[in-house]
């Protein structure tokens, strides 16, 4: 079964990729994170992810969207949940267009994210684009993902992504 895995960053991709492959999925990677501010930070996270994908034999690519468009898309109550939907809605769309069987996201590995909000965004994306999502509570692998990232000398960011989250943890 072909699964398109939305990746928020390299460190968070380590454990989910390992797990989904262990479950037998043929995984492709998509880096679509227009929420990351500033531009240089987005480049740094993309390069870290792309380098890891290359080493892990993951076919991965990046899709871009201007930060100002993302700000407009999430400028309503429940900003983080809209942010999840912007990213996962597009992931579901790409998965459908490119013949994947399902999609998922590495956001599920972080205990610092709104897990329920991510699941709701996956459900909505799945419904709107007509493709199943795969949900696992990957938070049990969070520490393992940090160990794998450190072991591979990966850049580890200190905040979730947008300008409003600078100073917090992602
Ligand atoms: S804090 Fe994170 S999830 Fe919430 S809007 Fe900002 S980048 Fe998106």
Backbone and ligand atoms as CSV (ligand in chain L), in Angstrom:
chain,resi,resn,atom,element,x,y,z
A,1,UNK,N,N,0.835,-1.207,0.000
A,1,UNK,CA,C,0.000,0.000,0.000
A,1,UNK,C,C,0.866,1.252,0.000
A,2,UNK,N,N,0.551,2.191,-0.865
A,2,UNK,CA,C,1.364,3.405,-0.967
A,2,UNK,C,C,0.815,4.503,-0.054
A,3,UNK,N,N,1.694,5.008,0.800
A,3,UNK,CA,C,1.292,6.031,1.763
A,3,UNK,C,C,2.108,7.304,1.526
A,4,UNK,N,N,1.432,8.439,1.406
A,4,UNK,CA,C,2.139,9.709,1.299
A,4,UNK,C,C,2.240,10.302,2.705
A,5,UNK,N,N,3.473,10.477,3.153
A,5,UNK,CA,C,3.714,10.963,4.516
A,5,UNK,C,C,4.073,12.445,4.496
A,6,UNK,N,N,3.156,13.255,5.054
A,6,UNK,CA,C,3.471,14.672,5.215
A,6,UNK,C,C,4.508,14.783,6.337
A,7,UNK,N,N,5.588,15.498,6.053
A,7,UNK,CA,C,6.628,15.667,7.076
A,7,UNK,C,C,6.736,17.114,7.494
A,8,UNK,N,N,6.700,17.340,8.801
A,8,UNK,CA,C,6.850,18.711,9.303
A,8,UNK,C,C,8.316,19.095,9.405
A,9,UNK,N,N,9.194,18.082,9.589
A,9,UNK,CA,C,10.632,18.352,9.697
A,9,UNK,C,C,11.375,17.004,9.701
A,10,UNK,N,N,12.703,17.082,9.625
A,10,UNK,CA,C,13.504,15.858,9.611
A,10,UNK,C,C,13.417,15.047,10.896
A,11,UNK,N,N,13.691,15.682,12.068
A,11,UNK,CA,C,13.659,14.910,13.312
A,11,UNK,C,C,12.338,14.157,13.525
A,12,UNK,N,N,11.216,14.819,13.234
A,12,UNK,CA,C,9.908,14.177,13.438
A,12,UNK,C,C,9.610,13.097,12.390
A,13,UNK,N,N,10.434,13.012,11.349
A,13,UNK,CA,C,10.191,12.007,10.314
A,13,UNK,C,C,10.829,10.658,10.667
A,14,UNK,N,N,11.854,10.699,11.500
A,14,UNK,CA,C,12.647,9.488,11.756
A,14,UNK,C,C,11.804,8.299,12.229
A,15,UNK,N,N,11.165,8.446,13.367
A,15,UNK,CA,C,10.402,7.320,13.929
A,15,UNK,C,C,9.182,6.945,13.080
A,16,UNK,N,N,8.362,7.922,12.641
A,16,UNK,CA,C,7.202,7.560,11.804
A,16,UNK,C,C,7.586,6.801,10.541
A,17,UNK,N,N,8.658,7.210,9.881
A,17,UNK,CA,C,9.084,6.518,8.663
A,17,UNK,C,C,9.447,5.069,8.994
A,18,UNK,N,N,10.187,4.912,10.068
A,18,UNK,CA,C,10.580,3.571,10.508
A,18,UNK,C,C,9.338,2.716,10.786
A,19,UNK,N,N,8.373,3.295,11.497
A,19,UNK,CA,C,7.174,2.543,11.885
A,19,UNK,C,C,6.302,2.189,10.678
A,20,UNK,N,N,6.044,3.157,9.822
A,20,UNK,CA,C,5.179,2.876,8.667
A,20,UNK,C,C,5.830,1.860,7.724
A,21,UNK,N,N,7.131,1.951,7.587
A,21,UNK,CA,C,7.805,0.954,6.751
A,21,UNK,C,C,7.724,-0.430,7.408
A,22,UNK,N,N,7.883,-0.468,8.714
A,22,UNK,CA,C,7.800,-1.749,9.432
A,22,UNK,C,C,6.405,-2.369,9.283
A,23,UNK,N,N,5.395,-1.508,9.119
A,23,UNK,CA,C,4.023,-2.004,8.918
A,23,UNK,C,C,3.770,-2.431,7.472
A,24,UNK,N,N,4.749,-2.209,6.615
A,24,UNK,CA,C,4.637,-2.676,5.233
A,24,UNK,C,C,4.228,-1.631,4.209
A,25,UNK,N,N,4.098,-0.365,4.637
A,25,UNK,CA,C,3.719,0.680,3.685
A,25,UNK,C,C,4.902,1.061,2.799
A,26,UNK,N,N,4.590,1.378,1.542
A,26,UNK,CA,C,5.580,1.976,0.644
A,26,UNK,C,C,5.409,3.481,0.814
A,27,UNK,N,N,6.390,4.105,1.443
A,27,UNK,CA,C,6.216,5.502,1.855
A,27,UNK,C,C,6.879,6.492,0.900
A,28,UNK,N,N,6.120,7.541,0.557
A,28,UNK,CA,C,6.669,8.685,-0.166
A,28,UNK,C,C,6.580,9.883,0.762
A,29,UNK,N,N,7.462,10.876,0.575
A,29,UNK,CA,C,7.488,12.005,1.505
A,29,UNK,C,C,7.110,13.328,0.860
A,30,UNK,N,N,6.413,14.160,1.640
A,30,UNK,CA,C,6.023,15.490,1.160
A,30,UNK,C,C,6.318,16.517,2.251
A,31,UNK,N,N,7.110,17.515,1.888
A,31,UNK,CA,C,7.403,18.617,2.814
A,31,UNK,C,C,6.592,19.816,2.357
A,32,UNK,N,N,5.513,20.071,3.048
A,32,UNK,CA,C,4.653,21.212,2.719
A,32,UNK,C,C,4.317,21.927,4.021
A,33,UNK,N,N,5.103,22.954,4.323
A,33,UNK,CA,C,4.985,23.651,5.601
A,33,UNK,C,C,5.129,25.166,5.417
A,34,UNK,N,N,4.092,25.787,4.811
A,34,UNK,CA,C,4.163,27.231,4.577
A,34,UNK,C,C,4.048,28.043,5.859
A,35,UNK,N,N,3.840,27.341,6.981
A,35,UNK,CA,C,3.729,27.988,8.294
A,35,UNK,C,C,5.072,28.399,8.872
A,36,UNK,N,N,6.168,27.929,8.275
A,36,UNK,CA,C,7.478,28.166,8.900
A,36,UNK,C,C,7.995,29.578,8.609
A,37,UNK,N,N,8.380,30.247,9.688
A,37,UNK,CA,C,8.857,31.626,9.630
A,37,UNK,C,C,10.165,31.738,10.403
A,38,UNK,N,N,11.156,32.480,9.932
A,38,UNK,CA,C,11.228,33.133,8.633
A,38,UNK,C,C,11.669,32.161,7.537
A,39,UNK,N,N,11.822,32.696,6.346
A,39,UNK,CA,C,12.193,31.904,5.173
A,39,UNK,C,C,13.454,31.046,5.413
A,40,UNK,N,N,14.460,31.638,6.058
A,40,UNK,CA,C,15.728,30.923,6.293
A,40,UNK,C,C,15.497,29.698,7.167
A,41,UNK,N,N,14.555,29.813,8.106
A,41,UNK,CA,C,14.247,28.682,8.983
A,41,UNK,C,C,13.595,27.565,8.168
A,42,UNK,N,N,12.725,27.949,7.233
A,42,UNK,CA,C,12.086,26.954,6.357
A,42,UNK,C,C,13.124,26.221,5.527
A,43,UNK,N,N,14.117,26.972,5.039
A,43,UNK,CA,C,15.182,26.359,4.231
A,43,UNK,C,C,15.983,25.361,5.072
A,44,UNK,N,N,16.287,25.775,6.281
A,44,UNK,CA,C,17.087,24.930,7.185
A,44,UNK,C,C,16.360,23.614,7.473
A,45,UNK,N,N,15.059,23.735,7.753
A,45,UNK,CA,C,14.283,22.510,8.063
A,45,UNK,C,C,14.141,21.641,6.820
A,46,UNK,N,N,13.942,22.274,5.666
A,46,UNK,CA,C,13.829,21.503,4.429
A,46,UNK,C,C,15.150,20.769,4.148
A,47,UNK,N,N,16.280,21.474,4.270
A,47,UNK,CA,C,17.574,20.848,3.978
A,47,UNK,C,C,17.835,19.682,4.921
A,48,UNK,N,N,17.477,19.852,6.191
A,48,UNK,CA,C,17.669,18.784,7.175
A,48,UNK,C,C,16.821,17.569,6.793
A,49,UNK,N,N,15.585,17.841,6.436
A,49,UNK,CA,C,14.661,16.775,6.033
A,49,UNK,C,C,15.139,16.098,4.740
A,50,UNK,N,N,15.501,16.916,3.737
A,50,UNK,CA,C,15.916,16.370,2.436
A,50,UNK,C,C,17.161,15.500,2.591
A,51,UNK,N,N,18.072,15.926,3.442
A,51,UNK,CA,C,19.301,15.170,3.669
A,51,UNK,C,C,18.977,13.819,4.321
A,52,UNK,N,N,18.072,13.856,5.304
A,52,UNK,CA,C,17.675,12.614,5.971
A,52,UNK,C,C,16.937,11.690,4.998
A,53,UNK,N,N,16.048,12.269,4.193
A,53,UNK,CA,C,15.285,11.478,3.221
A,53,UNK,C,C,16.240,10.773,2.261
A,54,UNK,N,N,17.242,11.498,1.838
A,54,UNK,CA,C,18.227,10.934,0.930
A,54,UNK,C,C,18.943,9.745,1.580
A,55,UNK,N,N,19.355,9.933,2.827
A,55,UNK,CA,C,20.067,8.854,3.526
A,55,UNK,C,C,19.154,7.658,3.813
A,56,UNK,N,N,17.871,7.944,4.016
A,56,UNK,CA,C,16.928,6.873,4.364
A,56,UNK,C,C,16.273,6.246,3.129
A,57,UNK,N,N,16.651,6.726,1.947
A,57,UNK,CA,C,16.070,6.170,0.720
A,57,UNK,C,C,14.605,6.523,0.548
A,58,UNK,N,N,14.224,7.696,1.062
A,58,UNK,CA,C,12.832,8.146,0.967
A,58,UNK,C,C,12.688,9.104,-0.209
A,59,UNK,N,N,11.781,8.795,-1.106
A,59,UNK,CA,C,11.512,9.673,-2.234
A,59,UNK,C,C,10.679,10.852,-1.717
A,60,UNK,N,N,11.316,12.013,-1.613
A,60,UNK,CA,C,10.641,13.138,-0.966
A,60,UNK,C,C,10.783,14.414,-1.780
A,61,UNK,N,N,9.803,15.283,-1.627
A,61,UNK,CA,C,9.897,16.568,-2.318
A,61,UNK,C,C,9.203,17.658,-1.518
A,62,UNK,N,N,9.416,18.869,-1.990
A,62,UNK,CA,C,8.875,20.037,-1.294
A,62,UNK,C,C,7.857,20.746,-2.173
A,63,UNK,N,N,6.763,21.175,-1.547
A,63,UNK,CA,C,5.786,22.026,-2.232
A,63,UNK,C,C,5.765,23.338,-1.456
A,64,UNK,N,N,5.769,24.438,-2.173
A,64,UNK,CA,C,5.829,25.748,-1.532
A,64,UNK,C,C,4.503,26.513,-1.612
A,65,UNK,N,N,4.350,27.445,-0.692
A,65,UNK,CA,C,3.194,28.354,-0.687
A,65,UNK,C,C,3.695,29.595,0.072
A,66,UNK,N,N,3.428,30.793,-0.389
A,66,UNK,CA,C,3.932,31.984,0.307
A,66,UNK,C,C,3.404,32.054,1.753
A,67,UNK,N,N,4.275,32.496,2.645
A,67,UNK,CA,C,3.898,32.605,4.059
A,67,UNK,C,C,2.674,33.499,4.231
A,68,UNK,N,N,2.595,34.598,3.448
A,68,UNK,CA,C,1.453,35.522,3.595
A,68,UNK,C,C,0.124,34.820,3.244
A,69,UNK,N,N,0.163,33.872,2.305
A,69,UNK,CA,C,-1.061,33.131,1.952
A,69,UNK,C,C,-1.474,32.215,3.095
A,70,UNK,N,N,-0.453,31.635,3.747
A,70,UNK,CA,C,-0.741,30.777,4.905
A,70,UNK,C,C,-1.368,31.619,6.021
A,71,UNK,N,N,-0.820,32.831,6.270
A,71,UNK,CA,C,-1.345,33.714,7.323
A,71,UNK,C,C,-2.820,34.006,7.048
A,72,UNK,N,N,-3.128,34.264,5.797
A,72,UNK,CA,C,-4.511,34.556,5.408
A,72,UNK,C,C,-5.404,33.329,5.645
A,73,UNK,N,N,-4.897,32.167,5.293
A,73,UNK,CA,C,-5.689,30.932,5.414
A,73,UNK,C,C,-6.002,30.570,6.864
A,74,UNK,N,N,-5.143,30.971,7.786
A,74,UNK,CA,C,-5.357,30.570,9.185
A,74,UNK,C,C,-5.844,31.728,10.059
A,75,UNK,N,N,-6.164,32.871,9.437
A,75,UNK,CA,C,-6.557,34.029,10.243
A,75,UNK,C,C,-8.018,33.940,10.663
A,76,UNK,N,N,-8.283,32.964,11.517
A,76,UNK,CA,C,-9.613,32.771,12.090
A,76,UNK,C,C,-9.428,32.035,13.409
A,77,UNK,N,N,-10.454,31.956,14.243
A,77,UNK,CA,C,-10.277,31.251,15.520
A,77,UNK,C,C,-9.823,29.819,15.285
A,78,UNK,N,N,-9.008,29.304,16.193
A,78,UNK,CA,C,-8.516,27.926,16.050
A,78,UNK,C,C,-7.387,27.851,15.039
A,79,UNK,N,N,-6.486,28.820,15.143
A,79,UNK,CA,C,-5.391,28.955,14.184
A,79,UNK,C,C,-4.605,27.662,13.964
A,80,UNK,N,N,-4.234,26.967,15.036
A,80,UNK,CA,C,-3.413,25.760,14.867
A,80,UNK,C,C,-4.179,24.681,14.103
A,81,UNK,N,N,-5.450,24.531,14.388
A,81,UNK,CA,C,-6.230,23.500,13.689
A,81,UNK,C,C,-6.383,23.838,12.206
A,82,UNK,N,N,-6.514,25.133,11.904
A,82,UNK,CA,C,-6.571,25.534,10.495
A,82,UNK,C,C,-5.213,25.291,9.835
A,83,UNK,N,N,-4.171,25.526,10.593
A,83,UNK,CA,C,-2.802,25.302,10.090
A,83,UNK,C,C,-2.608,23.821,9.751
A,84,UNK,N,N,-3.097,22.950,10.610
A,84,UNK,CA,C,-3.009,21.495,10.316
A,84,UNK,C,C,-3.781,21.194,9.035
A,85,UNK,N,N,-4.961,21.811,8.931
A,85,UNK,CA,C,-5.791,21.496,7.768
A,85,UNK,C,C,-5.166,21.997,6.468
A,86,UNK,N,N,-4.585,23.195,6.493
A,86,UNK,CA,C,-3.935,23.705,5.271
A,86,UNK,C,C,-2.913,22.675,4.787
A,87,UNK,N,N,-2.099,22.173,5.714
A,87,UNK,CA,C,-1.023,21.256,5.325
A,87,UNK,C,C,-1.547,19.871,4.960
A,88,UNK,N,N,-2.488,19.376,5.730
A,88,UNK,CA,C,-2.966,18.007,5.474
A,88,UNK,C,C,-3.977,17.961,4.335
A,89,UNK,N,N,-4.718,19.055,4.149
A,89,UNK,CA,C,-5.638,19.115,3.012
A,89,UNK,C,C,-4.854,19.012,1.710
A,90,UNK,N,N,-3.749,19.748,1.654
A,90,UNK,CA,C,-2.946,19.705,0.425
A,90,UNK,C,C,-2.263,18.341,0.269
A,91,UNK,N,N,-1.868,17.764,1.366
A,91,UNK,CA,C,-1.239,16.427,1.316
A,91,UNK,C,C,-2.231,15.407,0.755
A,92,UNK,N,N,-3.479,15.470,1.229
A,92,UNK,CA,C,-4.510,14.542,0.744
A,92,UNK,C,C,-4.751,14.754,-0.749
A,93,UNK,N,N,-4.765,16.000,-1.165
A,93,UNK,CA,C,-4.984,16.335,-2.583
A,93,UNK,C,C,-3.865,15.734,-3.444
A,94,UNK,N,N,-2.627,15.952,-3.026
A,94,UNK,CA,C,-1.481,15.426,-3.786
A,94,UNK,C,C,-1.518,13.890,-3.789
A,95,UNK,N,N,-1.824,13.302,-2.641
A,95,UNK,CA,C,-1.877,11.838,-2.540
A,95,UNK,C,C,-2.893,11.267,-3.523
A,96,UNK,N,N,-4.037,11.917,-3.582
A,96,UNK,CA,C,-5.098,11.466,-4.484
A,96,UNK,C,C,-4.662,11.604,-5.949
A,97,UNK,N,N,-4.119,12.768,-6.266
A,97,UNK,CA,C,-3.706,13.029,-7.651
A,97,UNK,C,C,-2.593,12.098,-8.110
A,98,UNK,N,N,-1.727,11.709,-7.174
A,98,UNK,CA,C,-0.556,10.919,-7.566
A,98,UNK,C,C,-0.720,9.420,-7.356
A,99,UNK,N,N,-1.927,8.988,-7.077
A,99,UNK,CA,C,-2.198,7.553,-7.011
A,99,UNK,C,C,-1.768,6.840,-5.743
A,100,UNK,N,N,-1.594,7.608,-4.656
A,100,UNK,CA,C,-1.333,6.948,-3.363
A,100,UNK,C,C,-2.635,6.332,-2.854
A,101,UNK,N,N,-2.495,5.366,-1.936
A,101,UNK,CA,C,-3.676,4.713,-1.356
A,101,UNK,C,C,-4.170,5.444,-0.116
A,102,UNK,N,N,-3.256,6.191,0.528
A,102,UNK,CA,C,-3.604,6.827,1.794
A,102,UNK,C,C,-2.527,7.870,2.134
A,103,UNK,N,N,-2.782,8.620,3.208
A,103,UNK,CA,C,-1.792,9.615,3.646
A,103,UNK,C,C,-1.732,9.648,5.171
A,104,UNK,N,N,-0.650,10.229,5.679
A,104,UNK,CA,C,-0.523,10.428,7.124
A,104,UNK,C,C,0.417,11.608,7.350
A,105,UNK,N,N,0.750,11.861,8.622
A,105,UNK,CA,C,1.624,13.001,8.926
A,105,UNK,C,C,2.524,12.726,10.122
A,106,UNK,N,N,3.724,13.279,10.059
A,106,UNK,CA,C,4.672,13.152,11.179
A,106,UNK,C,C,4.273,14.040,12.353
A,107,UNK,N,N,3.311,14.941,12.143
A,107,UNK,CA,C,2.846,15.788,13.249
A,107,UNK,C,C,2.342,14.930,14.409
A,108,UNK,N,N,1.919,13.716,14.099
A,108,UNK,CA,C,1.362,12.814,15.117
A,108,UNK,C,C,2.393,12.358,16.146
A,109,UNK,N,N,3.676,12.623,15.894
A,109,UNK,CA,C,4.702,12.139,16.831
A,109,UNK,C,C,4.942,13.118,17.990
A,110,UNK,N,N,4.489,14.368,17.818
A,110,UNK,CA,C,4.855,15.368,18.826
A,110,UNK,C,C,3.844,15.507,19.959
A,111,UNK,N,N,4.295,15.358,21.204
A,111,UNK,CA,C,3.395,15.573,22.340
A,111,UNK,C,C,3.116,17.059,22.550
A,112,UNK,N,N,3.808,17.930,21.809
A,112,UNK,CA,C,3.601,19.371,21.943
A,112,UNK,C,C,2.515,19.886,21.002
A,113,UNK,N,N,2.035,19.024,20.102
A,113,UNK,CA,C,0.968,19.440,19.184
A,113,UNK,C,C,-0.395,19.013,19.718
A,114,UNK,N,N,-1.438,19.571,19.120
A,114,UNK,CA,C,-2.816,19.254,19.488
A,114,UNK,C,C,-3.214,17.969,18.725
A,115,UNK,N,N,-2.994,16.832,19.377
A,115,UNK,CA,C,-3.176,15.541,18.703
A,115,UNK,C,C,-4.584,15.387,18.125
A,116,UNK,N,N,-5.578,15.733,18.950
A,116,UNK,CA,C,-6.964,15.611,18.491
A,116,UNK,C,C,-7.234,16.527,17.306
A,117,UNK,N,N,-6.649,17.717,17.349
A,117,UNK,CA,C,-6.801,18.663,16.241
A,117,UNK,C,C,-6.204,18.113,14.955
A,118,UNK,N,N,-5.108,17.415,15.073
A,118,UNK,CA,C,-4.471,16.817,13.886
A,118,UNK,C,C,-5.372,15.724,13.312
A,119,UNK,N,N,-5.925,14.896,14.190
A,119,UNK,CA,C,-6.802,13.813,13.736
A,119,UNK,C,C,-8.030,14.394,13.027
A,120,UNK,N,N,-8.592,15.460,13.603
A,120,UNK,CA,C,-9.767,16.096,12.970
A,120,UNK,C,C,-9.401,16.664,11.595
A,121,UNK,N,N,-8.224,17.238,11.485
A,121,UNK,CA,C,-7.787,17.789,10.188
A,121,UNK,C,C,-7.589,16.665,9.172
A,122,UNK,N,N,-7.072,15.531,9.624
A,122,UNK,CA,C,-6.903,14.386,8.715
A,122,UNK,C,C,-8.258,13.879,8.233
A,123,UNK,N,N,-9.209,13.792,9.166
A,123,UNK,CA,C,-10.560,13.328,8.810
A,123,UNK,C,C,-11.171,14.236,7.756
A,124,UNK,N,N,-11.051,15.550,7.997
A,124,UNK,CA,C,-11.635,16.543,7.081
A,124,UNK,C,C,-10.959,16.458,5.700
A,125,UNK,N,N,-9.643,16.356,5.704
A,125,UNK,CA,C,-8.888,16.275,4.443
A,125,UNK,C,C,-9.268,14.999,3.686
A,126,UNK,N,N,-9.406,13.929,4.422
A,126,UNK,CA,C,-9.750,12.637,3.831
A,126,UNK,C,C,-11.131,12.704,3.162
A,127,UNK,N,N,-12.068,13.287,3.885
A,127,UNK,CA,C,-13.441,13.421,3.386
A,127,UNK,C,C,-13.480,14.301,2.141
A,128,UNK,N,N,-12.793,15.423,2.212
A,128,UNK,CA,C,-12.878,16.382,1.107
A,128,UNK,C,C,-12.146,15.930,-0.149
A,129,UNK,N,N,-11.151,15.084,0.013
A,129,UNK,CA,C,-10.381,14.667,-1.173
A,129,UNK,C,C,-10.585,13.192,-1.529
A,130,UNK,N,N,-11.396,12.502,-0.740
A,130,UNK,CA,C,-11.754,11.124,-1.074
A,130,UNK,C,C,-10.589,10.156,-1.043
A,131,UNK,N,N,-9.782,10.248,0.001
A,131,UNK,CA,C,-8.666,9.304,0.149
A,131,UNK,C,C,-8.493,8.985,1.642
A,132,UNK,N,N,-8.291,7.716,2.005
A,132,UNK,CA,C,-8.164,7.359,3.422
A,132,UNK,C,C,-6.913,7.938,4.088
A,133,UNK,N,N,-6.998,8.159,5.383
A,133,UNK,CA,C,-5.815,8.578,6.144
A,133,UNK,C,C,-5.432,7.446,7.094
A,134,UNK,N,N,-4.173,7.440,7.486
A,134,UNK,CA,C,-3.698,6.428,8.433
A,134,UNK,C,C,-3.304,7.154,9.713
A,135,UNK,N,N,-3.972,6.799,10.797
A,135,UNK,CA,C,-3.713,7.474,12.071
A,135,UNK,C,C,-3.107,6.505,13.073
A,136,UNK,N,N,-1.979,6.889,13.650
A,136,UNK,CA,C,-1.351,6.139,14.727
A,136,UNK,C,C,-0.996,7.144,15.817
A,137,UNK,N,N,-1.074,6.714,17.061
A,137,UNK,CA,C,-0.593,7.592,18.120
A,137,UNK,C,C,0.926,7.415,18.190
A,138,UNK,N,N,1.623,8.246,17.439
A,138,UNK,CA,C,3.078,8.102,17.329
A,138,UNK,C,C,3.828,8.750,18.489
A,139,UNK,N,N,3.088,9.357,19.418
A,139,UNK,CA,C,3.764,10.066,20.513
A,139,UNK,C,C,4.630,9.137,21.353
A,140,UNK,N,N,4.307,7.844,21.350
A,140,UNK,CA,C,5.131,6.881,22.095
A,140,UNK,C,C,6.535,6.815,21.497
A,141,UNK,N,N,6.691,7.258,20.268
A,141,UNK,CA,C,8.006,7.230,19.628
A,141,UNK,C,C,8.723,8.572,19.651
A,142,UNK,N,N,8.187,9.528,20.420
A,142,UNK,CA,C,8.784,10.866,20.407
A,142,UNK,C,C,10.242,10.858,20.897
A,143,UNK,N,N,10.487,10.214,22.039
A,143,UNK,CA,C,11.852,10.199,22.558
A,143,UNK,C,C,12.794,9.469,21.609
A,144,UNK,N,N,12.282,8.392,21.037
A,144,UNK,CA,C,13.083,7.655,20.056
A,144,UNK,C,C,13.424,8.553,18.857
A,145,UNK,N,N,12.459,9.350,18.419
A,145,UNK,CA,C,12.716,10.233,17.269
A,145,UNK,C,C,13.792,11.253,17.614
A,146,UNK,N,N,13.777,11.743,18.857
A,146,UNK,CA,C,14.825,12.709,19.275
A,146,UNK,C,C,16.189,12.032,19.299
A,147,UNK,N,N,16.214,10.779,19.800
A,147,UNK,CA,C,17.491,10.048,19.849
A,147,UNK,C,C,18.017,9.818,18.435
A,148,UNK,N,N,17.115,9.405,17.540
A,148,UNK,CA,C,17.531,9.144,16.155
A,148,UNK,C,C,18.047,10.433,15.514
A,149,UNK,N,N,17.379,11.545,15.802
A,149,UNK,CA,C,17.794,12.823,15.213
A,149,UNK,C,C,19.175,13.230,15.733
A,150,UNK,N,N,19.371,13.095,17.050
A,150,UNK,CA,C,20.679,13.451,17.617
A,150,UNK,C,C,21.773,12.545,17.067
A,151,UNK,N,N,21.445,11.261,16.991
A,151,UNK,CA,C,22.411,10.283,16.481
A,151,UNK,C,C,22.811,10.561,15.039
A,152,UNK,N,N,21.936,11.226,14.310
A,152,UNK,CA,C,22.226,11.541,12.906
A,152,UNK,C,C,22.621,13.006,12.718
A,153,UNK,N,N,22.926,13.677,13.845
A,153,UNK,CA,C,23.399,15.072,13.831
A,153,UNK,C,C,22.459,15.994,13.058
A,154,UNK,N,N,21.181,15.824,13.286
A,154,UNK,CA,C,20.204,16.648,12.584
A,154,UNK,C,C,19.966,17.960,13.326
A,155,UNK,N,N,19.659,19.005,12.560
A,155,UNK,CA,C,19.264,20.285,13.149
A,155,UNK,C,C,17.901,20.096,13.818
A,156,UNK,N,N,17.783,20.541,15.080
A,156,UNK,CA,C,16.512,20.405,15.806
A,156,UNK,C,C,16.015,21.790,16.213
A,157,UNK,N,N,14.916,22.193,15.625
A,157,UNK,CA,C,14.384,23.530,15.871
A,157,UNK,C,C,13.820,23.655,17.274
A,158,UNK,N,N,13.704,24.921,17.715
A,158,UNK,CA,C,13.246,25.180,19.085
A,158,UNK,C,C,11.808,25.687,19.159
A,159,UNK,N,N,11.155,25.838,18.020
A,159,UNK,CA,C,9.760,26.304,18.050
A,159,UNK,C,C,8.963,25.634,16.938
A,160,UNK,N,N,7.637,25.679,17.072
A,160,UNK,CA,C,6.761,24.947,16.158
A,160,UNK,C,C,6.947,25.374,14.709
A,161,UNK,N,N,6.849,26.685,14.443
A,161,UNK,CA,C,7.022,27.084,13.049
A,161,UNK,C,C,6.700,28.544,12.766
A,162,UNK,N,N,5.481,28.985,13.085
A,162,UNK,CA,C,5.086,30.342,12.726
A,162,UNK,C,C,5.690,31.364,13.682
A,163,UNK,N,N,5.551,32.633,13.312
A,163,UNK,CA,C,6.136,33.701,14.129
A,163,UNK,C,C,5.515,33.759,15.525
A,164,UNK,N,N,4.239,33.322,15.624
A,164,UNK,CA,C,3.547,33.362,16.920
A,164,UNK,C,C,4.059,32.294,17.873
A,165,UNK,N,N,4.737,31.291,17.334
A,165,UNK,CA,C,5.212,30.185,18.167
A,165,UNK,C,C,6.681,30.321,18.538
A,166,UNK,N,N,7.340,31.388,18.078
A,166,UNK,CA,C,8.761,31.540,18.367
A,166,UNK,C,C,8.937,31.702,19.877
A,167,UNK,N,N,9.820,30.924,20.436
A,167,UNK,CA,C,10.011,30.962,21.891
A,167,UNK,C,C,9.348,29.778,22.560
A,168,UNK,N,N,8.463,29.036,21.826
A,168,UNK,CA,C,7.828,27.835,22.383
A,168,UNK,C,C,8.556,26.591,21.895
A,169,UNK,N,N,7.934,25.447,22.050
A,169,UNK,CA,C,8.570,24.202,21.609
A,169,UNK,C,C,7.690,23.503,20.583
A,170,UNK,N,N,8.310,22.858,19.590
A,170,UNK,CA,C,7.526,22.213,18.548
A,170,UNK,C,C,7.633,20.744,18.529
L,1,LIG,S1,S,1.894,27.220,16.481
L,1,LIG,FE1,FE,2.463,25.631,14.966
L,1,LIG,S2,S,0.549,24.525,14.494
L,1,LIG,FE2,FE,-0.004,26.488,15.461
L,1,LIG,S3,S,-0.323,27.920,13.780
L,1,LIG,FE3,FE,1.816,28.169,14.419
L,1,LIG,S4,S,2.976,26.768,13.104
L,1,LIG,FE4,FE,0.826,26.161,12.937
